Amino acid sequence: MAEEEGLTELELAIYALVSNFFKYVSKRSLVRNKISKSNLRKMLQKEFPHMLTDTRNRKAADKLIQNLDANNDGLISFEEYWTLIGGITSPIAKLIRQQEQQNCD
Amino acid sequence: MAEEEGLTELELAIYALVSNFFKYVSKRSLVRNKISKSNLRKMLQKEFPHMLTDTRNRKAADKLIQNLDANNDGLISFEEYWTLIGGITSPIAKLIRQQEQQNCD
């Protein structure tokens, strides 16, 4: 992603997450701006490899995707994508924080 | 934030959002790992200035913070923080996408 002038680090982070969503939006789907479940799984494997190396995290992600399935339209909206990533991140947020602090030592 | 070796752009984006949460965690609070509402407002002004320049976005953010207030503990957990940022981003996701595409032209 090109660095937009003047955006903060946090805004760039959000832009990256938005771009990533649209990168995986199903082009074949008649419903616009949604990701298919199969594309979502591909995305998690490719874009979040380190966050899902732990088996527990991978199982948690699978469970979260299954819960999204419950919506029954088989496609993931931006809101659902955001919720999913939050659901993966939230249980490991403290761990990420610890890693960050170690890197700063 | 130091760039952790081997992390993808998306993982770095998430790490930045996690770091930002802990940066604003109230140090005085007895409840750990939560952000006070006043710190949350400061954070939004400082870290997301371009995303909230539009009056409509700012009003939407205010409304979202008020809704978080409804939880009544007066402190924002990581999950609530994630939901809030998703709530700000979601309505402007398409706009962000358009800006990105213009920058790539």
gemmi code that builds the backbone of each chain (N, CA, C; Angstrom):
import gemmi

chains = {
    "A": [
        ("MET", (0.836, -1.196, 0.000), (0.000, 0.000, 0.000), (0.878, 1.256, 0.000)),
        ("ALA", (0.549, 2.183, -0.849), (1.293, 3.446, -0.860), (1.004, 4.217, 0.426)),
        ("GLU", (2.011, 4.841, 0.993), (1.798, 5.592, 2.234), (1.154, 6.940, 1.919)),
        ("GLU", (-0.090, 7.101, 2.323), (-0.777, 8.363, 2.091), (-0.152, 9.426, 2.983)),
        ("GLU", (0.064, 10.582, 2.385), (0.789, 11.628, 3.101), (0.008, 12.109, 4.331)),
        ("GLY", (0.699, 12.200, 5.426), (0.105, 12.801, 6.615), (-0.729, 11.895, 7.475)),
        ("LEU", (-1.053, 10.699, 7.009), (-1.846, 9.794, 7.846), (-1.013, 9.305, 9.018)),
        ("THR", (-1.661, 9.103, 10.161), (-0.941, 8.585, 11.329), (-0.700, 7.087, 11.156)),
        ("GLU", (0.167, 6.545, 12.024), (0.452, 5.099, 11.975), (-0.832, 4.286, 12.150)),
        ("LEU", (-1.697, 4.771, 13.032), (-2.950, 4.047, 13.300), (-3.891, 4.103, 12.112)),
        ("GLU", (-3.950, 5.263, 11.461), (-4.809, 5.381, 10.281), (-4.288, 4.479, 9.163)),
        ("LEU", (-2.964, 4.431, 9.006), (-2.378, 3.534, 7.999), (-2.706, 2.074, 8.308)),
        ("ALA", (-2.697, 1.743, 9.606), (-3.025, 0.368, 10.003), (-4.456, 0.028, 9.597)),
        ("ILE", (-5.358, 0.977, 9.819), (-6.761, 0.743, 9.462), (-6.929, 0.667, 7.944)),
        ("TYR", (-6.225, 1.548, 7.222), (-6.274, 1.504, 5.753), (-5.792, 0.145, 5.245)),
        ("ALA", (-4.760, -0.402, 5.896), (-4.238, -1.717, 5.477), (-5.291, -2.795, 5.688)),
        ("LEU", (-6.006, -2.718, 6.802), (-7.052, -3.715, 7.080), (-8.237, -3.563, 6.116)),
        ("VAL", (-8.549, -2.329, 5.750), (-9.629, -2.093, 4.772), (-9.216, -2.621, 3.395)),
        ("SER", (-7.993, -2.275, 2.971), (-7.483, -2.745, 1.671), (-7.513, -4.251, 1.585)),
        ("ASN", (-7.101, -4.889, 2.692), (-7.044, -6.342, 2.721), (-8.433, -6.944, 2.522)),
        ("PHE", (-9.436, -6.326, 3.125), (-10.803, -6.828, 2.950), (-11.179, -6.808, 1.463)),
        ("PHE", (-10.952, -5.680, 0.815), (-11.379, -5.552, -0.584), (-10.551, -6.425, -1.523)),
        ("LYS", (-9.317, -6.716, -1.095), (-8.460, -7.607, -1.887), (-9.088, -8.997, -2.001)),
        ("TYR", (-9.812, -9.423, -0.979), (-10.372, -10.776, -0.962), (-11.868, -10.810, -1.280)),
        ("VAL", (-12.443, -9.643, -1.593), (-13.862, -9.616, -1.945), (-14.080, -10.475, -3.185)),
        ("SER", (-15.099, -11.298, -3.117), (-15.391, -12.213, -4.214), (-15.850, -11.434, -5.448)),
        ("LYS", (-15.119, -11.621, -6.545), (-15.478, -10.890, -7.756), (-16.628, -11.560, -8.499)),
        ("ARG", (-16.810, -12.849, -8.220), (-17.872, -13.585, -8.913), (-19.228, -13.394, -8.257)),
        ("SER", (-19.180, -13.000, -6.988), (-20.428, -12.945, -6.229), (-21.365, -11.860, -6.754)),
        ("LEU", (-22.637, -12.166, -6.771), (-23.625, -11.157, -7.157), (-23.783, -10.127, -6.043)),
        ("VAL", (-23.556, -10.585, -4.804), (-23.613, -9.663, -3.671), (-22.271, -8.937, -3.599)),
        ("ARG", (-22.310, -7.623, -3.641), (-21.058, -6.881, -3.708), (-20.456, -6.639, -2.325)),
        ("ASN", (-19.129, -6.464, -2.338), (-18.411, -6.087, -1.118), (-18.550, -7.094, 0.023)),
        ("LYS", (-18.531, -8.367, -0.338), (-18.496, -9.415, 0.682), (-17.439, -10.457, 0.307)),
        ("ILE", (-16.933, -11.158, 1.322), (-15.911, -12.189, 1.100), (-16.559, -13.560, 1.273)),
        ("SER", (-16.224, -14.486, 0.375), (-16.726, -15.851, 0.545), (-15.971, -16.513, 1.700)),
        ("LYS", (-16.590, -17.545, 2.292), (-15.946, -18.220, 3.411), (-14.624, -18.861, 2.999)),
        ("SER", (-14.583, -19.403, 1.774), (-13.332, -20.045, 1.338), (-12.224, -18.992, 1.170)),
        ("ASN", (-12.589, -17.836, 0.624), (-11.605, -16.753, 0.503), (-11.147, -16.266, 1.881)),
        ("LEU", (-12.062, -16.267, 2.832), (-11.728, -15.824, 4.184), (-10.677, -16.750, 4.799)),
        ("ARG", (-10.857, -18.052, 4.598), (-9.876, -19.005, 5.134), (-8.510, -18.810, 4.472)),
        ("LYS", (-8.528, -18.614, 3.137), (-7.269, -18.349, 2.408), (-6.595, -17.097, 2.962)),
        ("MET", (-7.390, -16.068, 3.176), (-6.867, -14.808, 3.679), (-6.198, -14.987, 5.038)),
        ("LEU", (-6.856, -15.705, 5.935), (-6.291, -15.903, 7.279), (-4.951, -16.637, 7.195)),
        ("GLN", (-4.895, -17.660, 6.348), (-3.655, -18.424, 6.202), (-2.524, -17.563, 5.645)),
        ("LYS", (-2.861, -16.750, 4.643), (-1.820, -15.994, 3.953), (-1.405, -14.724, 4.708)),
        ("GLU", (-2.391, -14.012, 5.251), (-2.100, -12.681, 5.801), (-1.811, -12.697, 7.306)),
        ("PHE", (-2.264, -13.740, 8.004), (-2.051, -13.783, 9.455), (-1.333, -15.070, 9.879)),
        ("PRO", (-0.256, -15.450, 9.175), (0.372, -16.746, 9.464), (0.919, -16.852, 10.885)),
        ("HIS", (1.528, -15.759, 11.400), (2.147, -15.841, 12.726), (1.120, -15.796, 13.843)),
        ("MET", (0.007, -15.119, 13.584), (-1.018, -15.023, 14.620), (-1.784, -16.329, 14.742)),
        ("LEU", (-1.668, -17.203, 13.734), (-2.421, -18.456, 13.767), (-1.525, -19.691, 13.781)),
        ("THR", (-0.249, -19.520, 14.148), (0.633, -20.686, 14.208), (0.279, -21.567, 15.395)),
        ("ASP", (-0.144, -20.927, 16.475), (-0.543, -21.678, 17.667), (-1.846, -22.434, 17.375)),
        ("THR", (-1.857, -23.737, 17.675), (-3.040, -24.568, 17.374), (-4.290, -24.025, 18.044)),
        ("ARG", (-4.110, -23.534, 19.277), (-5.248, -22.988, 20.000), (-5.858, -21.804, 19.256)),
        ("ASN", (-4.977, -20.932, 18.725), (-5.468, -19.771, 17.983), (-6.186, -20.196, 16.708)),
        ("ARG", (-5.625, -21.249, 16.064), (-6.218, -21.701, 14.811), (-7.603, -22.300, 15.074)),
        ("LYS", (-7.689, -23.063, 16.158), (-8.991, -23.646, 16.518), (-10.002, -22.548, 16.856)),
        ("ALA", (-9.521, -21.526, 17.569), (-10.412, -20.416, 17.927), (-10.904, -19.714, 16.664)),
        ("ALA", (-9.989, -19.524, 15.698), (-10.364, -18.875, 14.431), (-11.398, -19.707, 13.686)),
        ("ASP", (-11.182, -21.032, 13.663), (-12.143, -21.915, 12.999), (-13.525, -21.793, 13.626)),
        ("LYS", (-13.526, -21.730, 14.956), (-14.803, -21.617, 15.655), (-15.491, -20.283, 15.318)),
        ("LEU", (-14.680, -19.219, 15.254), (-15.235, -17.905, 14.921), (-15.829, -17.899, 13.511)),
        ("ILE", (-15.132, -18.580, 12.578), (-15.643, -18.635, 11.201), (-16.949, -19.427, 11.172)),
        ("GLN", (-16.995, -20.526, 11.941), (-18.236, -21.299, 12.007), (-19.392, -20.452, 12.530)),
        ("ASN", (-19.085, -19.617, 13.528), (-20.135, -18.747, 14.063), (-20.623, -17.745, 13.017)),
        ("LEU", (-19.678, -17.258, 12.186), (-20.082, -16.360, 11.102), (-20.990, -17.103, 10.124)),
        ("ASP", (-20.703, -18.409, 9.933), (-21.538, -19.233, 9.052), (-22.996, -19.189, 9.469)),
        ("ALA", (-23.212, -19.012, 10.757), (-24.574, -19.028, 11.282), (-25.453, -17.951, 10.642)),
        ("ASN", (-24.836, -16.939, 10.069), (-25.608, -15.877, 9.395), (-26.278, -16.375, 8.126)),
        ("ASN", (-25.723, -17.513, 7.626), (-26.391, -18.251, 6.553), (-26.349, -17.651, 5.152)),
        ("ASP", (-25.839, -16.454, 4.989), (-25.755, -15.984, 3.605), (-24.439, -16.440, 2.969)),
        ("GLY", (-23.571, -17.056, 3.760), (-22.350, -17.646, 3.204), (-21.313, -16.619, 2.790)),
        ("LEU", (-21.597, -15.357, 3.022), (-20.650, -14.310, 2.641), (-20.380, -13.405, 3.835)),
        ("ILE", (-19.151, -12.895, 3.884), (-18.706, -12.133, 5.044), (-18.643, -10.645, 4.704)),
        ("SER", (-19.392, -9.853, 5.451), (-19.374, -8.394, 5.240), (-18.161, -7.774, 5.930)),
        ("PHE", (-17.921, -6.487, 5.679), (-16.809, -5.814, 6.346), (-16.975, -5.875, 7.865)),
        ("GLU", (-18.202, -5.664, 8.335), (-18.463, -5.684, 9.778), (-18.107, -7.055, 10.370)),
        ("GLU", (-18.488, -8.113, 9.649), (-18.204, -9.470, 10.134), (-16.701, -9.759, 10.108)),
        ("TYR", (-16.038, -9.281, 9.062), (-14.578, -9.418, 8.938), (-13.894, -8.717, 10.110)),
        ("TRP", (-14.353, -7.512, 10.420), (-13.749, -6.751, 11.523), (-13.939, -7.487, 12.856)),
        ("THR", (-15.149, -8.003, 13.049), (-15.461, -8.751, 14.273), (-14.590, -10.002, 14.373)),
        ("LEU", (-14.418, -10.682, 13.244), (-13.599, -11.898, 13.234), (-12.161, -11.599, 13.650)),
        ("ILE", (-11.578, -10.557, 13.053), (-10.182, -10.231, 13.375), (-10.062, -9.791, 14.839)),
        ("GLY", (-11.054, -9.051, 15.315), (-11.071, -8.686, 16.734), (-11.140, -9.922, 17.622)),
        ("GLY", (-11.929, -10.891, 17.198), (-12.075, -12.132, 17.961), (-10.794, -12.955, 18.005)),
        ("ILE", (-10.016, -12.868, 16.925), (-8.717, -13.564, 16.904), (-7.701, -12.797, 17.750)),
        ("THR", (-7.744, -11.460, 17.638), (-6.733, -10.627, 18.289), (-6.939, -10.524, 19.800)),
        ("SER", (-8.183, -10.384, 20.199), (-8.485, -10.085, 21.592), (-7.853, -11.059, 22.600)),
        ("PRO", (-7.972, -12.391, 22.376), (-7.382, -13.303, 23.373), (-5.855, -13.244, 23.420)),
        ("ILE", (-5.222, -12.745, 22.335), (-3.750, -12.714, 22.336), (-3.208, -11.283, 22.440)),
        ("ALA", (-4.102, -10.334, 22.749), (-3.665, -8.935, 22.815), (-2.567, -8.740, 23.870)),
        ("LYS", (-2.737, -9.366, 25.025), (-1.732, -9.210, 26.088), (-0.395, -9.833, 25.686)),
        ("LEU", (-0.484, -10.962, 24.983), (0.721, -11.636, 24.490), (1.458, -10.743, 23.480)),
        ("ILE", (0.698, -10.138, 22.575), (1.279, -9.227, 21.582), (1.970, -8.072, 22.304)),
        ("ARG", (1.293, -7.545, 23.324), (1.845, -6.463, 24.123), (3.185, -6.866, 24.755)),
        ("GLN", (3.239, -8.080, 25.292), (4.481, -8.572, 25.905), (5.602, -8.688, 24.878)),
        ("GLN", (5.268, -9.212, 23.697), (6.268, -9.338, 22.623), (6.831, -7.968, 22.265)),
        ("GLU", (5.923, -6.991, 22.153), (6.311, -5.626, 21.821), (7.288, -5.082, 22.844)),
        ("GLN", (6.971, -5.315, 24.130), (7.826, -4.777, 25.196), (9.196, -5.430, 25.171)),
        ("GLN", (9.239, -6.745, 24.887), (10.525, -7.443, 24.793), (11.368, -6.879, 23.657)),
        ("ASN", (10.702, -6.560, 22.537), (11.426, -6.008, 21.393), (11.991, -4.621, 21.678)),
        ("CYS", (11.375, -3.928, 22.636), (11.830, -2.578, 22.968), (12.954, -2.600, 23.996)),
        ("ASP", (13.191, -3.750, 24.644), (14.239, -3.822, 25.681), (15.630, -3.723, 25.058)),
    ],
    "B": [
        ("MET", (6.672, 1.910, 16.556), (6.779, 0.475, 16.838), (7.902, -0.141, 16.028)),
        ("ALA", (8.707, -0.944, 16.682), (9.767, -1.648, 15.957), (9.136, -2.680, 15.030)),
        ("GLU", (9.651, -2.821, 13.829), (9.094, -3.797, 12.902), (9.590, -5.187, 13.264)),
        ("GLU", (8.680, -6.032, 13.749), (9.063, -7.388, 14.096), (9.360, -8.155, 12.824)),
        ("GLU", (10.456, -8.915, 12.879), (10.918, -9.590, 11.673), (9.907, -10.622, 11.193)),
        ("GLY", (9.630, -10.608, 9.910), (8.807, -11.640, 9.313), (7.305, -11.443, 9.411)),
        ("LEU", (6.855, -10.497, 10.206), (5.409, -10.288, 10.293), (4.883, -9.693, 8.987)),
        ("THR", (3.668, -10.071, 8.614), (3.071, -9.516, 7.398), (2.580, -8.090, 7.665)),
        ("GLU", (2.257, -7.382, 6.584), (1.745, -6.014, 6.714), (0.482, -5.989, 7.592)),
        ("LEU", (-0.353, -7.010, 7.402), (-1.602, -7.072, 8.164), (-1.354, -7.329, 9.642)),
        ("GLU", (-0.393, -8.209, 9.926), (-0.066, -8.489, 11.332), (0.522, -7.234, 11.986)),
        ("LEU", (1.361, -6.520, 11.254), (1.918, -5.273, 11.789), (0.809, -4.261, 12.065)),
        ("ALA", (-0.186, -4.239, 11.186), (-1.322, -3.316, 11.376), (-2.045, -3.653, 12.677)),
        ("ILE", (-2.259, -4.940, 12.903), (-2.947, -5.356, 14.126), (-2.091, -5.071, 15.360)),
        ("TYR", (-0.787, -5.329, 15.252), (0.113, -5.023, 16.363), (0.055, -3.528, 16.707)),
        ("ALA", (-0.025, -2.691, 15.670), (-0.091, -1.239, 15.902), (-1.371, -0.884, 16.658)),
        ("LEU", (-2.480, -1.526, 16.287), (-3.754, -1.249, 16.967), (-3.740, -1.764, 18.413)),
        ("VAL", (-3.070, -2.885, 18.628), (-2.949, -3.428, 19.995), (-2.077, -2.492, 20.847)),
        ("SER", (-0.915, -2.103, 20.296), (-0.008, -1.192, 21.018), (-0.710, 0.086, 21.403)),
        ("ASN", (-1.496, 0.596, 20.450), (-2.189, 1.852, 20.689), (-3.160, 1.727, 21.868)),
        ("PHE", (-3.840, 0.592, 21.937), (-4.763, 0.374, 23.065), (-4.009, 0.476, 24.387)),
        ("PHE", (-2.903, -0.239, 24.482), (-2.177, -0.274, 25.757), (-1.518, 1.065, 26.085)),
        ("LYS", (-1.218, 1.832, 25.034), (-0.643, 3.171, 25.237), (-1.610, 4.058, 26.015)),
        ("TYR", (-2.917, 3.847, 25.809), (-3.909, 4.718, 26.437), (-4.586, 4.082, 27.659)),
        ("VAL", (-4.141, 2.883, 28.023), (-4.719, 2.233, 29.203), (-4.466, 3.105, 30.429)),
        ("SER", (-5.497, 3.282, 31.216), (-5.405, 4.140, 32.387), (-4.482, 3.509, 33.432)),
        ("LYS", (-3.448, 4.250, 33.800), (-2.499, 3.704, 34.776), (-3.003, 3.866, 36.202)),
        ("ARG", (-3.920, 4.813, 36.380), (-4.445, 5.055, 37.727), (-5.569, 4.091, 38.085)),
        ("SER", (-6.192, 3.529, 37.034), (-7.377, 2.708, 37.280), (-7.042, 1.442, 38.058)),
        ("LEU", (-7.924, 1.070, 38.953), (-7.750, -0.189, 39.671), (-8.054, -1.371, 38.749)),
        ("VAL", (-8.959, -1.128, 37.804), (-9.279, -2.159, 36.823), (-8.191, -2.129, 35.752)),
        ("ARG", (-7.530, -3.263, 35.548), (-6.391, -3.247, 34.630), (-6.825, -3.439, 33.180)),
        ("ASN", (-5.964, -2.948, 32.285), (-6.152, -3.161, 30.851), (-7.469, -2.614, 30.305)),
        ("LYS", (-7.844, -1.444, 30.815), (-9.001, -0.742, 30.253), (-8.653, 0.733, 30.056)),
        ("ILE", (-9.372, 1.363, 29.130), (-9.147, 2.781, 28.838), (-10.311, 3.594, 29.399)),
        ("SER", (-9.988, 4.727, 30.034), (-11.057, 5.601, 30.506), (-11.693, 6.306, 29.308)),
        ("LYS", (-12.936, 6.745, 29.481), (-13.617, 7.416, 28.374), (-12.907, 8.696, 27.951)),
        ("SER", (-12.344, 9.419, 28.932), (-11.657, 10.664, 28.564), (-10.388, 10.358, 27.764)),
        ("ASN", (-9.679, 9.299, 28.157), (-8.500, 8.890, 27.377), (-8.892, 8.427, 25.968)),
        ("LEU", (-10.043, 7.787, 25.881), (-10.515, 7.313, 24.578), (-10.760, 8.490, 23.631)),
        ("ARG", (-11.362, 9.532, 24.157), (-11.610, 10.717, 23.317), (-10.293, 11.354, 22.887)),
        ("LYS", (-9.343, 11.443, 23.831), (-8.008, 11.986, 23.496), (-7.374, 11.155, 22.394)),
        ("MET", (-7.460, 9.834, 22.551), (-6.868, 8.916, 21.577), (-7.456, 9.137, 20.185)),
        ("LEU", (-8.774, 9.247, 20.112), (-9.413, 9.417, 18.801), (-8.955, 10.707, 18.134)),
        ("GLN", (-8.859, 11.785, 18.927), (-8.417, 13.072, 18.377), (-6.988, 13.010, 17.880)),
        ("LYS", (-6.131, 12.340, 18.670), (-4.705, 12.347, 18.337), (-4.338, 11.331, 17.254)),
        ("GLU", (-4.914, 10.137, 17.353), (-4.453, 9.040, 16.490), (-5.272, 8.893, 15.209)),
        ("PHE", (-6.490, 9.423, 15.196), (-7.338, 9.268, 14.006), (-7.829, 10.625, 13.489)),
        ("PRO", (-6.926, 11.613, 13.377), (-7.386, 12.960, 13.026), (-8.044, 13.033, 11.640)),
        ("HIS", (-7.488, 12.305, 10.659), (-8.029, 12.419, 9.299), (-9.331, 11.650, 9.132)),
        ("MET", (-9.471, 10.573, 9.922), (-10.697, 9.785, 9.811), (-11.869, 10.489, 10.478)),
        ("LEU", (-11.558, 11.480, 11.319), (-12.637, 12.167, 12.037), (-12.732, 13.650, 11.698)),
        ("THR", (-12.154, 14.053, 10.563), (-12.260, 15.473, 10.185), (-13.665, 15.800, 9.726)),
        ("ASP", (-14.296, 14.834, 9.084), (-15.668, 15.018, 8.616), (-16.601, 15.074, 9.828)),
        ("THR", (-17.445, 16.116, 9.886), (-18.330, 16.310, 11.039), (-19.233, 15.090, 11.248)),
        ("ARG", (-19.692, 14.517, 10.142), (-20.557, 13.342, 10.242), (-19.847, 12.196, 10.948)),
        ("ASN", (-18.564, 11.987, 10.576), (-17.795, 10.910, 11.211), (-17.600, 11.183, 12.697)),
        ("ARG", (-17.354, 12.478, 13.008), (-17.106, 12.829, 14.412), (-18.371, 12.606, 15.242)),
        ("LYS", (-19.509, 12.982, 14.647), (-20.784, 12.773, 15.346), (-21.050, 11.292, 15.546)),
        ("ALA", (-20.740, 10.505, 14.507), (-20.941, 9.053, 14.603), (-20.062, 8.475, 15.706)),
        ("ALA", (-18.804, 8.955, 15.779), (-17.877, 8.479, 16.816), (-18.405, 8.830, 18.204)),
        ("ASP", (-18.908, 10.066, 18.353), (-19.473, 10.487, 19.642), (-20.621, 9.579, 20.055)),
        ("LYS", (-21.448, 9.248, 19.072), (-22.599, 8.382, 19.354), (-22.124, 6.988, 19.788)),
        ("LEU", (-21.092, 6.492, 19.090), (-20.552, 5.173, 19.427), (-19.977, 5.167, 20.839)),
        ("ILE", (-19.290, 6.257, 21.209), (-18.726, 6.339, 22.570), (-19.848, 6.375, 23.596)),
        ("GLN", (-20.913, 7.129, 23.285), (-22.063, 7.169, 24.193), (-22.651, 5.783, 24.393)),
        ("ASN", (-22.714, 5.021, 23.288), (-23.247, 3.661, 23.405), (-22.355, 2.790, 24.294)),
        ("LEU", (-21.028, 2.999, 24.185), (-20.115, 2.266, 25.064), (-20.375, 2.651, 26.517)),
        ("ASP", (-20.720, 3.947, 26.727), (-21.036, 4.423, 28.081), (-22.132, 3.586, 28.715)),
        ("ALA", (-23.009, 3.073, 27.882), (-24.155, 2.322, 28.384), (-23.732, 1.102, 29.198)),
        ("ASN", (-22.494, 0.657, 28.997), (-21.996, -0.485, 29.785), (-21.817, -0.134, 31.256)),
        ("ASN", (-21.712, 1.181, 31.483), (-21.767, 1.703, 32.856), (-20.543, 1.489, 33.732)),
        ("ASP", (-19.547, 0.749, 33.274), (-18.370, 0.669, 34.142), (-17.414, 1.825, 33.853)),
        ("GLY", (-17.711, 2.611, 32.836), (-16.933, 3.821, 32.562), (-15.559, 3.550, 31.994)),
        ("LEU", (-15.249, 2.292, 31.752), (-13.938, 1.947, 31.204), (-14.114, 1.067, 29.966)),
        ("ILE", (-13.177, 1.224, 29.039), (-13.303, 0.572, 27.735), (-12.309, -0.590, 27.653)),
        ("SER", (-12.832, -1.787, 27.439), (-11.969, -2.972, 27.285), (-11.422, -3.040, 25.860)),
        ("PHE", (-10.488, -3.960, 25.638), (-9.950, -4.121, 24.283), (-11.065, -4.457, 23.290)),
        ("GLU", (-11.987, -5.332, 23.711), (-13.090, -5.730, 22.820), (-13.938, -4.518, 22.438)),
        ("GLU", (-14.215, -3.654, 23.428), (-15.033, -2.462, 23.162), (-14.280, -1.470, 22.263)),
        ("TYR", (-12.984, -1.348, 22.501), (-12.121, -0.490, 21.668), (-12.150, -0.972, 20.226)),
        ("TRP", (-12.022, -2.296, 20.042), (-12.016, -2.864, 18.690), (-13.360, -2.598, 17.997)),
        ("THR", (-14.429, -2.795, 18.734), (-15.775, -2.565, 18.194), (-15.951, -1.098, 17.808)),
        ("LEU", (-15.448, -0.208, 18.652), (-15.566, 1.223, 18.374), (-14.847, 1.584, 17.081)),
        ("ILE", (-13.611, 1.120, 16.918), (-12.852, 1.470, 15.716), (-13.517, 0.857, 14.478)),
        ("GLY", (-14.042, -0.361, 14.629), (-14.793, -0.965, 13.523), (-16.018, -0.128, 13.173)),
        ("GLY", (-16.673, 0.393, 14.186), (-17.867, 1.217, 13.972), (-17.554, 2.530, 13.275)),
        ("ILE", (-16.359, 3.065, 13.527), (-15.942, 4.296, 12.844), (-15.520, 3.974, 11.406)),
        ("THR", (-14.820, 2.844, 11.253), (-14.243, 2.498, 9.942), (-15.296, 2.011, 8.959)),
        ("SER", (-16.192, 1.189, 9.448), (-17.138, 0.510, 8.565), (-17.902, 1.450, 7.617)),
        ("PRO", (-18.488, 2.547, 8.118), (-19.242, 3.408, 7.200), (-18.362, 4.103, 6.156)),
        ("ILE", (-17.038, 4.209, 6.432), (-16.173, 4.904, 5.471), (-15.228, 3.939, 4.760)),
        ("ALA", (-15.474, 2.624, 4.916), (-14.575, 1.641, 4.299), (-14.531, 1.806, 2.778)),
        ("LYS", (-15.697, 2.018, 2.171), (-15.733, 2.173, 0.708), (-14.997, 3.432, 0.261)),
        ("LEU", (-15.141, 4.481, 1.057), (-14.461, 5.749, 0.764), (-12.946, 5.562, 0.840)),
        ("ILE", (-12.485, 4.856, 1.879), (-11.059, 4.574, 2.041), (-10.563, 3.786, 0.833)),
        ("ARG", (-11.366, 2.802, 0.412), (-11.030, 1.984, -0.748), (-10.863, 2.861, -2.004)),
        ("GLN", (-11.790, 3.814, -2.181), (-11.706, 4.704, -3.345), (-10.447, 5.560, -3.306)),
        ("GLN", (-10.122, 6.082, -2.113), (-8.901, 6.891, -1.960), (-7.675, 6.081, -2.333)),
        ("GLU", (-7.648, 4.833, -1.861), (-6.536, 3.933, -2.148), (-6.375, 3.747, -3.651)),
        ("GLN", (-7.510, 3.516, -4.324), (-7.453, 3.273, -5.768), (-6.972, 4.504, -6.514)),
        ("GLN", (-7.405, 5.687, -6.058), (-6.935, 6.927, -6.694), (-5.426, 7.096, -6.529)),
        ("ASN", (-4.931, 6.717, -5.337), (-3.489, 6.833, -5.086), (-2.680, 5.874, -5.942)),
        ("CYS", (-3.315, 4.786, -6.377), (-2.603, 3.798, -7.190), (-2.634, 4.167, -8.666)),
        ("ASP", (-3.494, 5.104, -9.061), (-3.607, 5.467, -10.488), (-2.348, 6.188, -10.965)),
    ],
}
model = gemmi.Model(1)
for chain_id, residues in chains.items():
    chain = gemmi.Chain(chain_id)
    for i, (resn, *xyz) in enumerate(residues, 1):
        res = gemmi.Residue()
        res.name, res.seqid = resn, gemmi.SeqId(i, " ")
        for name, pos in zip(("N", "CA", "C"), xyz):
            atom = gemmi.Atom()
            atom.name, atom.element = name, gemmi.Element(name[0])
            atom.pos, atom.b_iso = gemmi.Position(*pos), 0.0
            res.add_atom(atom)
        chain.add_residue(res)
    model.add_chain(chain)
structure = gemmi.Structure()
structure.add_model(model)
structure.setup_entities()
